[in-house]
Amino acid sequence: MSRCVALLPLLLIVATAAFSQSKPVGAQCVDCHSQTTPSVVAEWKNSKHGKLSCDTCHGTDHKTAEDVKLAKTSSTACLQCHA
């Protein structure tokens, strides 16, 4: 029984990681950016683009704070639809 109790924290960490990765990409973006750039998230939600998932314009290469430069942010992201 004590072995099970000792493994419980590890199980919770693994389950949390699995759950967070099962969310749609856009939901993961909103979760993180609601904390790091809340005004940008609010502006996006209130815009016509709020119907789109973040990865539609910004791609899926950016996943952490360390790889933020991988997100598409130039006008080329806009030109996918606004050509």
Secondary structure, DSSP 4 states (H G I P E B T S, - for coil): -HHHHHHHHHHHHHHHHHHHHHS-HHHHHHHHHHHH-HHHHHHHHTSGGGGS-HHHHH-SS--SGGGGGGS--SHHHHHTT--
